[in-house]
């Protein structure tokens, strides 16, 4: 039974929540915005690939939310940013402090209404070591009035972490990595 297992308390609390329709996005307030054109999405990605914070800022709403999942202590470009200034700092200072991006190519772009989902192939050189890092990201971008309002990115950050440290990470032998039998936290 779901409510007898303390590990499922979070699921039970959501199921009992009277605001569940809002959480799931079925409220009128959560309705999808105006459809975004492929040209708008491509223009944003060209600005993103340029790594120019000023050029990128033209494609962002003032209150843009930018999130890249991953271990912030190891990959400084991961984490949450809000607002044009924070994203400009991210693009102009944080990413270049660690990586020199050599290739940034969208592989697949799927557009549905005001949202674009993109798979990116990225090749970077780690500044401290000169190591070449190759990885993919999946990015979900929500547009509002033709500008980017939200970016949520995910990547195989475990693979990226191994590339950054320069060796395989054995989570069962590394004493400083928290391990909970079947769950690894990075």
Buried (B, 14 or more C-beta within 10 A) or exposed (E): EEEEEEEEEEEBEEEEEEEEEEEEEEEEEEEEBEEBEEEBBEBBBEBBBEBBBEBBBEBBBEEBBBBBBBBEEBBBBBBEBEBBEBBBBBBBEBBBEBBEBEEBEBEEBEBEEBBBBBBBBBBBEBEEEEEEBEBBBBBBBBBBEBBBBBBBBBBBBBBBBBBBEEEEBEEEEEEEBEEEEEEEEB
